Amino acid sequence: MMPKLIDGRAIAERVYAELRDEIVSLKSRGATPGLAVVLVGDDPPSRAYVRAKDKTCRELGLHSVKLELSATTTQAELLARVDELNRDEKIHGILVQSPPPPQIDEAAIIRALDPRKDVDGFHPLNVAKLALEDDTGFVPCTPLGCLRLLRETGIALSGANVVVLGRSMIVGKPMALLLMRKGIDATVTVIHSRTRNISESCRRADVIIAAIGRPHFVRTEFVREGATVIDVGINRVEDAGSERGYKLVGDVDFESVSKLAGAITPVPGGVGPMTIAMLMSNTIKACRQITSFQATKSG
């Protein structure tokens, strides 16, 4: 069986084509969407991710601010920078790159963000809006990207059995809430470390979304023939044959599972590009909503 490879890069480009039209429209009304990304410390994967976000912003013509702070930055110093960005009218979206150094209370930083600018969708108000199906809130970028991948691939979700592996606030929980929304109407099972008979639960799924951070965890015994598999995992494993000494693999054993799946995302090139595309989409949404609010207020 030849699976349908879900090309995240190609779908991300379609998203950007749509966003460019909206950016032109916003600029014609005097509003340039602005995104600030804050990096504390020198974690190499985080630094690479921040560079990619900044590059995409500039390619789309967004106002981009990249703040790189030292690993010794204190909680008070970071809160002060967040407050400056909250008050900066040129900035519509703020993202503090995770994970921060150990002296930083990440939850407190998220709560300090203006929820109207929380384009990562982690502020408690945005989590509540997701649960309440309030479209003015922001959905975390990776779950939003997974949903777009499924829709662009033509996967029927209404009434489908979807298994989400992982219950993090970054992917698992918001993914489940998103899939259960009216109009999407999937039946969702969330798998976590205390779940019994994991492979049996997964084999009943029409769609599997793997986001647990364990390389090659999902194997053939987890997947029924023809199921759709979305691999959110990005794991570094040693690879003596690589110049870098490692390679990136997903939470799914792609080589074996792809022989069973009806559709599957690769790693890299699947969910990753969509996460950045949805960050851009959320930033433009934030600009649109803040601009509309300001226009209403001044009127």
Backbone hydrogen bonds in HBPLUS format (Angstrom, degrees):
<---DONOR---> <-ACCEPTOR-->    atom                        ^
c    i                          cat <-CA-CA->   ^        H-A-AA   ^      H-
h    n   atom  resd res      DA  || num        DHA   H-A  angle D-A-AA Bond
n    s   type  num  typ     dist DA aas  dist angle  dist       angle   num
A0004-LYS N   A0262-GLY O   2.89 MM 258  6.03 160.2  1.93 124.1 130.4     1
A0264-ILE N   A0004-LYS O   2.97 MM 260  6.37 151.2  2.05 157.2 160.1     2
A0006-ILE N   A0264-ILE O   2.86 MM 258  5.71 172.5  1.87 143.4 145.2     3
A0011-ILE N   A0007-ASP O   3.17 MM   4  6.46 161.6  2.21 151.2 156.5     4
A0008-GLY N   A0269-GLY O   2.96 MM 261  5.54 131.6  2.20 144.7 149.8     5
A0012-ALA N   A0008-GLY O   2.88 MM   4  5.94 153.3  1.95 144.0 151.6     6
A0013-GLU N   A0009-ARG O   3.08 MM   4  6.34 149.5  2.17 143.3 150.8     7
A0014-ARG N   A0010-ALA O   3.25 MM   4  6.63 142.3  2.40 138.1 147.5     8
A0014-ARG N   A0011-ILE O   3.09 MM   3  5.08 122.8  2.43  93.8 108.3     9
A0015-VAL N   A0011-ILE O   3.06 MM   4  6.45 149.0  2.16 145.3 154.0    10
A0016-TYR N   A0012-ALA O   2.93 MM   4  6.29 157.9  1.98 152.0 157.6    11
A0017-ALA N   A0013-GLU O   3.02 MM   4  6.24 148.7  2.12 141.3 149.3    12
A0018-GLU N   A0014-ARG O   3.25 MM   4  6.54 152.6  2.33 143.1 148.9    13
A0018-GLU N   A0015-VAL O   3.10 MM   3  5.25 119.2  2.49  99.0 113.2    14
A0019-LEU N   A0015-VAL O   2.94 MM   4  6.26 156.7  1.99 150.6 158.0    15
A0020-ARG N   A0016-TYR O   2.90 MM   4  6.06 153.4  1.97 151.8 157.0    16
A0022-GLU N   A0019-LEU O   3.02 MM   3  5.12 113.4  2.48  97.4 113.4    17
A0023-ILE N   A0019-LEU O   2.82 MM   4  6.09 154.4  1.88 157.2 165.5    18
A0024-VAL N   A0020-ARG O   3.01 MM   4  6.22 160.2  2.05 148.8 153.1    19
A0025-SER N   A0021-ASP O   3.11 MM   4  6.37 154.5  2.18 141.3 148.3    20
A0026-LEU N   A0022-GLU O   2.88 MM   4  6.15 158.9  1.92 151.3 156.2    21
A0027-LYS N   A0023-ILE O   2.89 MM   4  6.08 163.2  1.92 152.9 157.6    22
A0028-SER N   A0024-VAL O   2.99 MM   4  6.15 144.5  2.12 142.4 151.8    23
A0029-ARG N   A0026-LEU O   2.99 MM   3  5.24 143.6  2.12 102.1 113.2    24
A0031-ALA N   A0026-LEU O   2.95 MM   5  5.18 162.9  1.98 138.1 135.1    25
A0030-GLY N   A0027-LYS O   2.92 MM   3  4.85 161.1  1.96 106.4 109.1    26
A0063-HIS N   A0033-PRO O   2.87 MM  30  6.08 162.1  1.90 157.1 158.7    27
A0092-HIS N   A0034-GLY O   2.79 MM  58  5.17 159.0  1.83 128.1 134.9    28
A0093-GLY N   A0034-GLY O   2.96 MM  59  6.31 144.1  2.09 155.6 163.8    29
A0035-LEU N   A0063-HIS O   2.84 MM  28  6.32 153.1  1.91 168.7 173.7    30
A0065-VAL N   A0035-LEU O   2.91 MM  30  6.22 159.5  1.95 157.0 157.8    31
A0036-ALA N   A0093-GLY O   2.85 MM  57  6.21 162.5  1.88 155.8 160.2    32
A0095-LEU N   A0036-ALA O   2.90 MM  59  6.32 153.1  1.97 162.7 169.9    33
A0037-VAL N   A0065-VAL O   2.87 MM  28  6.32 159.0  1.91 165.8 169.1    34
A0067-LEU N   A0037-VAL O   2.90 MM  30  6.19 162.4  1.93 156.7 162.4    35
A0038-VAL N   A0095-LEU O   2.81 MM  57  6.21 162.8  1.84 160.1 165.5    36
A0097-GLN N   A0038-VAL O   2.81 MM  59  5.94 157.9  1.86 160.2 167.2    37
A0039-LEU N   A0067-LEU O   2.76 MM  28  6.11 169.8  1.77 172.6 175.9    38
A0069-LEU N   A0039-LEU O   2.72 MM  30  6.01 167.5  1.73 169.7 173.4    39
A0041-GLY N   A0069-LEU O   2.91 MM  28  6.19 170.3  1.92 148.6 150.2    40
A0047-ARG N   A0043-ASP O   2.88 MM   4  6.07 159.2  1.92 161.4 168.5    41
A0048-ALA N   A0044-PRO O   2.99 MM   4  6.21 159.4  2.03 153.5 158.3    42
A0049-TYR N   A0045-PRO O   2.96 MM   4  6.17 153.7  2.04 144.8 152.3    43
A0050-VAL N   A0046-SER O   2.90 MM   4  6.12 158.1  1.94 152.1 157.6    44
A0051-ARG N   A0047-ARG O   3.00 MM   4  6.22 157.0  2.05 146.7 152.8    45
A0052-ALA N   A0048-ALA O   3.06 MM   4  6.31 153.0  2.13 143.0 150.0    46
A0053-LYS N   A0049-TYR O   3.03 MM   4  6.34 153.4  2.11 147.3 154.2    47
A0054-ASP N   A0050-VAL O   2.98 MM   4  6.19 165.4  2.00 154.1 157.7    48
A0055-LYS N   A0051-ARG O   2.90 MM   4  6.06 160.0  1.94 149.2 154.9    49
A0056-THR N   A0052-ALA O   3.01 MM   4  6.18 160.7  2.05 146.0 150.9    50
A0057-CYS N   A0053-LYS O   2.97 MM   4  6.20 160.1  2.01 150.8 156.3    51
A0058-ARG N   A0054-ASP O   3.11 MM   4  6.35 164.4  2.13 151.1 154.2    52
A0059-GLU N   A0055-LYS O   2.97 MM   4  6.22 153.1  2.04 147.8 155.8    53
A0060-LEU N   A0056-THR O   3.04 MM   4  6.24 146.0  2.16 147.6 155.8    54
A0061-GLY N   A0057-CYS O   3.07 MM   4  6.24 115.6  2.50 136.8 153.4    55
A0062-LEU N   A0057-CYS O   2.89 MM   5  5.03 163.3  1.91 152.1 147.4    56
A0061-GLY N   A0058-ARG O   3.15 MM   3  4.96 146.0  2.27  94.1 104.3    57
A0073-THR N   A0070-SER O   3.10 MM   3  5.52 164.2  2.13 116.7 118.4    58
A0078-LEU N   A0074-THR O   3.00 MM   4  6.27 160.6  2.04 151.9 156.8    59
A0079-LEU N   A0075-GLN O   2.91 MM   4  6.12 159.9  1.95 151.7 157.7    60
A0080-ALA N   A0076-ALA O   3.00 MM   4  6.17 148.2  2.10 141.8 150.2    61
A0081-ARG N   A0077-GLU O   3.12 MM   4  6.45 150.3  2.21 143.4 150.6    62
A0082-VAL N   A0078-LEU O   2.94 MM   4  6.23 157.5  1.99 151.6 158.0    63
A0083-ASP N   A0079-LEU O   2.92 MM   4  6.13 154.5  1.98 145.0 151.9    64
A0084-GLU N   A0080-ALA O   3.07 MM   4  6.34 152.0  2.15 142.8 149.7    65
A0085-LEU N   A0081-ARG O   3.06 MM   4  6.38 156.5  2.12 147.2 153.0    66
A0086-ASN N   A0082-VAL O   2.84 MM   4  6.11 152.2  1.92 150.2 158.8    67
A0087-ARG N   A0083-ASP O   3.16 MM   4  6.39 143.8  2.30 142.3 150.5    68
A0088-ASP N   A0085-LEU O   3.20 MM   3  4.93 147.4  2.31  95.2 104.8    69
A0091-ILE N   A0088-ASP O   3.09 MM   3  5.56 159.4  2.14 113.0 119.5    70
A0094-ILE N   A0117-LYS O   2.78 MM  23  5.63 159.4  1.82 160.4 153.9    71
A0104-ILE N   A0101-PRO O   3.08 MM   3  5.83 167.4  2.10 126.4 130.3    72
A0109-ILE N   A0105-ASP O   3.15 MM   4  6.50 150.2  2.24 149.6 158.5    73
A0110-ILE N   A0106-GLU O   2.99 MM   4  6.30 158.7  2.03 153.5 158.7    74
A0111-ARG N   A0107-ALA O   3.03 MM   4  6.29 157.2  2.08 145.8 151.9    75
A0112-ALA N   A0108-ALA O   3.06 MM   4  6.20 133.4  2.28 135.9 147.7    76
A0112-ALA N   A0109-ILE O   3.10 MM   3  5.06 129.6  2.37  93.3 107.1    77
A0113-LEU N   A0110-ILE O   3.20 MM   3  5.45 152.0  2.28 104.7 112.6    78
A0117-LYS N   A0114-ASP O   2.72 MM   3  5.38 158.7  1.76 125.4 132.8    79
A0118-ASP N   A0115-PRO O   3.36 MM   3  4.85 160.9  2.40  92.3  97.8    80
A0119-VAL N   A0117-LYS O   2.89 MM   2  5.66 126.8  2.17 112.1  96.0    81
A0121-GLY N   A0118-ASP O   3.05 MM   3  5.58 155.0  2.12 112.2 119.7    82
A0126-ASN N   A0123-HIS O   2.88 MM   3  5.33 121.7  2.23 112.1 126.8    83
A0127-VAL N   A0123-HIS O   2.98 MM   4  6.31 153.3  2.05 155.7 164.1    84
A0128-ALA N   A0124-PRO O   2.94 MM   4  6.13 157.9  1.99 146.4 152.0    85
A0129-LYS N   A0125-LEU O   2.96 MM   4  6.21 153.1  2.03 141.1 148.8    86
A0130-LEU N   A0126-ASN O   2.97 MM   4  6.17 148.7  2.07 141.3 149.0    87
A0131-ALA N   A0127-VAL O   3.07 MM   4  6.41 160.0  2.11 148.3 153.1    88
A0132-LEU N   A0128-ALA O   2.85 MM   4  6.09 145.4  1.97 147.0 157.6    89
A0134-ASP N   A0129-LYS O   2.79 MM   5  4.82 170.8  1.80 149.6 150.8    90
A0133-GLU N   A0130-LEU O   3.16 MM   3  5.02 157.1  2.21  99.6 106.4    91
A0137-GLY N   A0134-ASP O   3.20 MM   3  6.09 171.1  2.21 125.6 128.3    92
A0144-LEU N   A0140-PRO O   3.19 MM   4  6.31 162.9  2.22 155.0 160.1    93
A0145-GLY N   A0141-CYS O   2.86 MM   4  6.00 148.6  1.95 144.7 153.4    94
A0146-CYS N   A0142-THR O   2.90 MM   4  6.21 152.8  1.98 152.7 160.3    95
A0147-LEU N   A0143-PRO O   2.99 MM   4  6.27 159.4  2.03 151.4 156.0    96
A0148-ARG N   A0144-LEU O   3.09 MM   4  6.36 156.8  2.15 143.6 149.8    97
A0149-LEU N   A0145-GLY O   2.96 MM   4  6.21 155.8  2.02 147.8 154.3    98
A0150-LEU N   A0146-CYS O   3.04 MM   4  6.34 159.5  2.09 150.7 155.4    99
A0151-ARG N   A0147-LEU O   2.96 MM   4  6.22 162.9  1.99 153.3 158.0   100
A0152-GLU N   A0148-ARG O   2.86 MM   4  5.96 167.0  1.87 154.5 158.2   101
A0153-THR N   A0149-LEU O   3.04 MM   4  6.11 136.8  2.23 139.6 150.6   102
A0155-ILE N   A0150-LEU O   3.02 MM   5  5.36 163.9  2.05 162.2 158.0   103
A0154-GLY N   A0151-ARG O   3.03 MM   3  5.12 152.9  2.11 101.9 110.5   104
A0160-ALA N   A0157-LEU O   2.97 MM   3  4.98 160.5  2.00 116.7 121.9   105
A0159-GLY N   A0185-ASP O   2.77 MM  26  5.87 176.7  1.77 137.9 138.9   106
A0187-THR N   A0160-ALA O   2.81 MM  27  5.86 174.0  1.82 165.2 166.4   107
A0206-ASP N   A0161-ASN O   2.73 MM  45  5.24 154.2  1.80 142.3 151.2   108
A0207-VAL N   A0161-ASN O   3.18 MM  46  6.56 153.9  2.26 152.5 154.9   109
A0162-VAL N   A0187-THR O   2.86 MM  25  6.03 170.8  1.87 160.5 163.2   110
A0189-THR N   A0162-VAL O   2.90 MM  27  6.30 156.7  1.96 160.9 166.5   111
A0163-VAL N   A0207-VAL O   2.87 MM  44  6.29 163.5  1.90 164.0 166.4   112
A0209-ILE N   A0163-VAL O   2.83 MM  46  6.22 161.5  1.86 165.8 170.4   113
A0164-VAL N   A0189-THR O   2.84 MM  25  6.20 163.8  1.87 162.3 167.8   114
A0191-ILE N   A0164-VAL O   2.76 MM  27  6.01 168.2  1.78 156.7 160.8   115
A0165-LEU N   A0209-ILE O   2.82 MM  44  6.13 168.2  1.84 159.0 162.9   116
A0211-ALA N   A0165-LEU O   2.85 MM  46  5.52 146.0  1.97 141.8 152.7   117
A0166-GLY N   A0191-ILE O   2.79 MM  25  5.80 164.9  1.81 158.3 160.5   118
A0173-LYS N   A0168-SER O   2.87 MM   5  5.86 165.4  1.89 153.5 158.5   119
A0175-MET N   A0171-VAL O   2.81 MM   4  5.67 148.9  1.91 156.6 166.8   120
A0176-ALA N   A0172-GLY O   3.04 MM   4  6.25 157.1  2.09 149.1 154.3   121
A0177-LEU N   A0173-LYS O   3.07 MM   4  6.36 165.4  2.09 155.7 159.3   122
A0178-LEU N   A0174-PRO O   2.91 MM   4  5.99 157.0  1.97 146.0 152.3   123
A0179-LEU N   A0175-MET O   3.02 MM   4  6.20 161.4  2.05 150.5 155.0   124
A0180-MET N   A0176-ALA O   3.11 MM   4  6.27 140.3  2.27 144.5 154.5   125
A0181-ARG N   A0178-LEU O   3.25 MM   3  5.44 157.7  2.30 104.3 111.0   126
A0186-ALA N   A0179-LEU O   2.97 MM   7  5.45 160.9  2.01 160.7 154.6   127
A0184-ILE N   A0181-ARG O   2.97 MM   3  5.44 159.3  2.02 127.7 133.8   128
A0185-ASP N   A0181-ARG O   2.85 MM   4  5.76 169.6  1.86 164.6 168.0   129
A0195-THR N   A0192-HIS O   3.05 MM   3  5.42 167.2  2.07 118.1 121.7   130
A0201-SER N   A0197-ASN O   3.10 MM   4  6.45 158.5  2.15 154.8 160.5   131
A0202-CYS N   A0198-ILE O   2.98 MM   4  6.24 162.1  2.01 157.7 162.8   132
A0203-ARG N   A0199-SER O   2.98 MM   4  6.14 148.7  2.08 144.3 152.1   133
A0204-ARG N   A0201-SER O   3.31 MM   3  5.65 150.1  2.40 104.5 112.6   134
A0205-ALA N   A0202-CYS O   2.96 MM   3  5.29 162.7  1.99 114.9 120.5   135
A0228-THR N   A0206-ASP O   2.96 MM  22  6.34 168.1  1.97 151.9 152.7   136
A0208-ILE N   A0228-THR O   2.82 MM  20  6.26 158.1  1.87 160.9 168.2   137
A0230-ILE N   A0208-ILE O   2.77 MM  22  6.12 170.9  1.78 168.4 171.4   138
A0210-ALA N   A0230-ILE O   2.89 MM  20  6.29 157.5  1.94 167.6 174.9   139
A0232-VAL N   A0210-ALA O   2.85 MM  22  5.69 154.0  1.92 154.5 163.3   140
A0217-PHE N   A0214-ARG O   3.29 MM   3  5.66 143.1  2.43 142.3 133.7   141
A0216-HIS N   A0250-GLY O   3.04 MM  34  6.24 159.7  2.08 137.8 141.3   142
A0217-PHE N   A0251-ASP O   2.73 MM  34  5.31 109.4  2.23 117.4 131.3   143
A0218-VAL N   A0251-ASP O   2.88 MM  33  6.24 168.7  1.90 155.5 158.7   144
A0253-ASP N   A0218-VAL O   2.91 MM  35  5.97 176.1  1.91 159.4 158.1   145
A0222-PHE N   A0219-ARG O   2.95 MM   3  5.60 163.3  1.98 121.9 127.4   146
A0223-VAL N   A0220-THR O   3.18 MM   3  5.42 157.9  2.23 109.8 116.1   147
A0227-ALA N   A0224-ARG O   3.23 MM   3  5.83 163.3  2.26 139.0 138.4   148
A0226-GLY N   A0260-LEU O   2.90 MM  34  6.21 171.6  1.91 151.4 151.9   149
A0262-GLY N   A0227-ALA O   2.77 MM  35  5.25 154.3  1.84 130.8 139.3   150
A0229-VAL N   A0263-ALA O   2.86 MM  34  6.26 159.3  1.91 148.1 154.1   151
A0265-THR N   A0229-VAL O   3.14 MM  36  6.66 140.7  2.30 158.8 169.8   152
A0235-ASN N   A0249-VAL O   2.76 MM  14  5.24 164.3  1.78 162.5 167.3   153
A0249-VAL N   A0235-ASN O   2.86 MM  14  5.24 158.9  1.90 148.2 155.2   154
A0237-VAL N   A0247-LYS O   2.99 MM  10  5.58 163.7  2.02 159.4 164.6   155
A0247-LYS N   A0237-VAL O   2.87 MM  10  5.58 150.1  1.96 155.1 165.0   156
A0239-ASP N   A0245-GLY O   3.00 MM   6  5.12 166.3  2.02 111.8 112.4   157
A0242-SER N   A0239-ASP O   3.04 MM   3  5.56 168.1  2.06 118.7 122.4   158
A0245-GLY N   A0242-SER O   3.08 MM   3  5.00 142.2  2.23  96.0 107.3   159
A0254-PHE N   A0252-VAL O   2.90 MM   2  5.41 117.6  2.30 112.0  94.7   160
A0257-VAL N   A0253-ASP O   2.93 MM   4  5.92 172.6  1.94 171.2 169.2   161
A0258-SER N   A0254-PHE O   2.91 MM   4  5.46 158.1  1.96 142.5 147.6   162
A0259-LYS N   A0256-SER O   3.24 MM   3  5.72 152.4  2.32 108.1 115.8   163
A0260-LEU N   A0257-VAL O   2.90 MM   3  5.40 156.0  1.96 116.1 123.7   164
A0261-ALA N   A0257-VAL O   2.96 MM   4  6.13 161.9  2.00 160.7 166.7   165
A0274-MET N   A0271-VAL O   2.93 MM   3  5.24 122.6  2.27 108.1 123.8   166
A0275-THR N   A0271-VAL O   3.09 MM   4  6.40 140.7  2.25 154.6 166.4   167
A0275-THR N   A0272-GLY O   3.14 MM   3  5.34 131.1  2.39 102.9 115.2   168
A0277-ALA N   A0273-PRO O   3.12 MM   4  6.35 157.3  2.17 142.1 149.0   169
A0278-MET N   A0274-MET O   2.87 MM   4  6.04 156.0  1.93 149.0 154.1   170
A0279-LEU N   A0275-THR O   3.06 MM   4  6.29 140.1  2.22 138.0 149.0   171
A0279-LEU N   A0276-ILE O   3.14 MM   3  4.98 122.2  2.49  91.2 106.2   172
A0280-MET N   A0276-ILE O   3.05 MM   4  6.40 154.8  2.12 150.6 156.2   173
A0281-SER N   A0277-ALA O   2.99 MM   4  6.29 154.4  2.06 142.1 149.9   174
A0282-ASN N   A0278-MET O   2.82 MM   4  6.00 158.8  1.86 145.7 150.7   175
A0283-THR N   A0279-LEU O   2.98 MM   4  6.17 150.8  2.07 143.1 151.1   176
A0284-ILE N   A0280-MET O   3.02 MM   4  6.31 156.8  2.08 150.8 156.1   177
A0285-LYS N   A0281-SER O   2.95 MM   4  6.19 154.0  2.02 146.4 154.2   178
A0286-ALA N   A0282-ASN O   2.84 MM   4  6.07 153.5  1.91 145.2 152.5   179
A0287-CYS N   A0283-THR O   2.97 MM   4  6.25 155.9  2.03 145.6 151.7   180
A0288-ARG N   A0284-ILE O   2.94 MM   4  6.16 162.4  1.97 148.4 153.1   181
A0289-GLN N   A0285-LYS O   2.89 MM   4  6.15 161.6  1.93 152.9 157.5   182
A0290-ILE N   A0286-ALA O   2.87 MM   4  5.97 167.6  1.89 153.8 157.6   183
A0291-THR N   A0287-CYS O   2.87 MM   4  5.83 162.4  1.90 148.9 154.7   184
A0292-SER N   A0288-ARG O   2.99 MM   4  6.04 155.6  2.05 140.4 147.4   185
A0293-PHE N   A0289-GLN O   2.94 MM   4  6.11 154.3  2.01 143.3 150.5   186
A0294-GLN N   A0290-ILE O   2.89 MM   4  6.13 161.0  1.92 151.1 156.1   187
A0295-ALA N   A0291-THR O   2.94 MM   4  6.13 154.1  2.01 146.7 153.8   188
A0296-THR N   A0292-SER O   2.95 MM   4  6.16 155.6  2.01 145.3 151.8   189
A0297-LYS N   A0293-PHE O   2.86 MM   4  6.06 156.4  1.92 149.2 156.2   190
A0298-SER N   A0294-GLN O   2.90 MM   4  6.07 159.2  1.95 146.9 152.0   191
A0299-GLY N   A0295-ALA O   2.96 MM   4  6.01 138.5  2.13 136.6 147.9   192
